[in-house]
Amino acid sequence: MFGLLLFILGAFGCGRWGDKGPFEFTILFEDEMGLLKDDLVVYKDHPIGKVVESKLGASPDGVGGIFHVRVRIEGDYRGILDQNMIYEAAGERWLSKKKRIVVRDPSSPGPRAPIQPGDVIHGYVGEGEMHLQRLRKALESARKSVEDASVEVREFLDSVEGKVDESTEKSEVEKLLDKLNDLSQKAKEKEKEALEKVRMHLERLRDR
């Protein structure tokens, strides 16, 4: 009888505490941010998992929709990832179409609440990353709307995407805005409209 009890307790322990396999949970984001299947989940600069699925679903409060991003995390991180951590959607580099989820420790840790398989938590989209995402969309829209634009305008749109990255200083954004002002003075009406959309997002990046 005693041996049978030990066997039952051991089997329960392996299933409850000894499971070191990958586990999945869902992160909710207000904005999709272009997250796709197999995009990385990163913690302290190390990949710890991948996105399994990203789709629009119902909001927990029943009002409107929200993006449900299901992730699969390596088993070594069971008990380490916590609901109080920050789960942020970010680009691999600014304006990059390739995205990832960056996990960061909270600035002021609260009571521990380790994530369990199947949990649903809220993620975060940084203000700077959101402006960069919107700038990239504005650039794509501008290119489509001014396909017959002057070479100078097309080269400027290309240069914005080429120069604005994770190392861009405020002074560099200022230079791009100065160039945009010069172009706007001699641009056609359609070109001006496209440039104004780009200007709005460049100014938000400068003032972030």
C-alpha positions in Angstrom: 0.0 0.0 0.0 2.8 2.4 0.9 4.6 1.6 -2.4 1.4 2.3 -4.3 0.9 5.6 -2.6 4.5 6.7 -3.5 3.8 5.7 -7.1 0.6 7.8 -7.3 2.3 10.8 -5.7 5.3 10.5 -8.0 3.1 10.3 -11.1 1.1 13.3 -10.0 4.2 15.2 -9.2 5.7 14.5 -12.7 2.5 15.6 -14.4 2.0 18.7 -12.2 5.5 20.0 -11.4 7.8 18.0 -13.6 6.4 19.0 -17.0 9.2 20.8 -18.8 7.7 20.7 -22.3 6.7 23.8 -24.3 3.6 25.7 -23.2 1.2 28.1 -24.8 -0.8 31.1 -23.8 -2.5 34.1 -25.5 -1.5 37.8 -25.5 -4.1 40.4 -26.4 -3.1 43.4 -28.4 -5.2 46.5 -29.4 -3.2 46.7 -32.7 -2.1 43.7 -34.8 1.3 45.3 -35.4 1.9 42.8 -38.2 2.7 39.9 -35.9 2.8 36.6 -37.9 3.2 32.9 -37.3 6.8 32.0 -36.3 7.7 35.6 -35.2 10.0 35.4 -32.2 9.2 36.0 -28.5 12.4 37.4 -26.9 13.3 37.8 -23.2 16.6 39.5 -22.1 17.8 39.4 -25.8 17.3 35.6 -26.0 14.6 33.9 -28.2 12.3 31.9 -25.8 9.4 31.0 -28.1 7.4 31.8 -31.2 4.1 33.1 -32.3 1.7 30.2 -33.2 -1.3 32.2 -34.4 -2.5 35.8 -34.7 -6.1 36.6 -35.4 -8.8 39.1 -34.6 -11.2 37.9 -31.9 -13.7 39.1 -29.3 -12.6 41.5 -26.6 -12.8 40.2 -23.1 -15.3 42.9 -22.2 -17.5 41.9 -25.2 -17.1 45.4 -26.8 -15.5 45.3 -30.2 -12.6 43.2 -31.3 -9.0 42.7 -30.2 -6.0 40.7 -31.7 -5.4 37.4 -30.0 -1.8 36.3 -30.4 -1.1 32.7 -29.3 2.5 32.0 -28.4 4.5 28.8 -27.6 7.2 29.2 -25.1 10.2 26.8 -24.3 9.6 24.7 -21.2 12.6 26.1 -19.5 10.7 29.3 -18.9 7.8 27.7 -17.0 7.5 29.5 -13.7 9.7 32.3 -15.0 7.3 34.3 -17.2 4.9 36.2 -15.1 1.6 38.0 -15.7 3.1 41.2 -14.2 5.9 41.3 -16.9 5.5 43.6 -19.9 4.8 41.9 -23.3 5.5 44.4 -26.0 5.0 44.1 -29.8 8.0 45.6 -31.5 9.9 45.6 -34.8 13.2 43.9 -35.2 14.3 47.3 -36.3 12.4 50.5 -36.7 10.1 50.5 -39.7 10.8 46.8 -40.1 7.9 44.7 -41.3 9.4 41.8 -39.3 8.0 41.9 -35.8 8.5 40.2 -32.5 7.3 40.2 -28.9 9.7 41.5 -26.4 9.2 40.4 -22.7 10.5 42.8 -20.1 10.6 42.7 -16.3 8.3 45.2 -14.6 9.9 48.4 -13.2 8.2 47.8 -9.8 7.6 44.0 -9.3 4.4 43.1 -7.6 3.2 39.7 -6.2 4.3 36.8 -8.3 1.7 35.4 -10.8 3.4 32.8 -13.0 1.8 32.3 -16.3 0.1 29.0 -16.7 -0.7 27.1 -20.0 -3.8 28.6 -21.6 -3.7 31.9 -19.7 -4.9 35.1 -21.5 -3.0 38.3 -20.7 -2.8 41.8 -22.1 0.1 43.0 -24.2 1.4 46.4 -24.9 2.3 48.4 -28.1 4.9 51.1 -27.4 4.1 54.6 -28.5 7.3 54.9 -30.5 6.7 51.6 -32.3 3.2 52.6 -33.1 4.3 55.8 -34.7 6.9 53.9 -36.7 4.3 51.4 -37.9 2.0 54.2 -39.0 4.9 56.0 -40.7 5.7 52.8 -42.7 2.0 52.6 -43.7 2.0 56.3 -44.7 5.1 55.7 -46.9 3.4 52.7 -48.6 0.3 54.8 -49.2 2.3 57.8 -50.5 4.2 55.6 -53.0 0.9 54.2 -54.4 -0.8 57.6 -54.6 2.2 59.3 -56.4 3.4 56.6 -58.8 4.0 59.3 -61.4 5.7 61.6 -58.9 9.0 63.3 -59.6 12.2 61.4 -59.1 13.1 63.7 -56.3 9.9 62.9 -54.3 10.3 59.1 -54.9 13.9 59.3 -53.8 12.9 61.2 -50.6 10.2 58.6 -49.7 12.8 55.8 -50.1 15.4 57.8 -48.1 13.0 58.1 -45.1 12.6 54.3 -44.9 16.3 53.9 -45.3 17.4 56.4 -42.7 14.8 56.0 -39.9 15.9 53.0 -37.8 16.6 52.2 -34.1 19.7 54.5 -34.1 18.0 57.6 -35.6 18.6 60.8 -33.6 16.1 63.6 -33.3 18.5 65.8 -35.4 18.3 63.3 -38.3 14.5 63.4 -38.2 14.7 67.3 -38.3 16.8 67.1 -41.5 14.2 64.9 -43.1 11.5 67.4 -42.2 13.6 70.2 -43.6 14.0 68.3 -46.9 10.2 67.6 -46.9 9.5 71.3 -46.5 11.7 72.1 -49.5 10.0 69.4 -51.6 6.5 70.5 -50.6 7.1 74.1 -51.9 7.5 72.8 -55.5 5.5 69.6 -55.4 2.3 69.0 -57.3 -1.0 69.0 -55.3 -1.2 65.2 -55.2 2.4 65.0 -54.1 1.8 67.5 -51.4 -1.0 65.5 -49.9 1.2 62.4 -49.7 4.1 64.3 -48.2 1.8 65.9 -45.5 0.8 62.4 -44.3 4.5 61.5 -44.0 5.2 64.8 -42.3 2.6 64.1 -39.6 4.3 60.9 -38.5 7.8 62.2 -38.7 6.8 65.0 -36.4 5.4 62.6 -33.9 8.6 60.6 -34.0 10.6 63.7 -33.5 8.5 64.7 -30.5 8.2 61.2 -28.9 
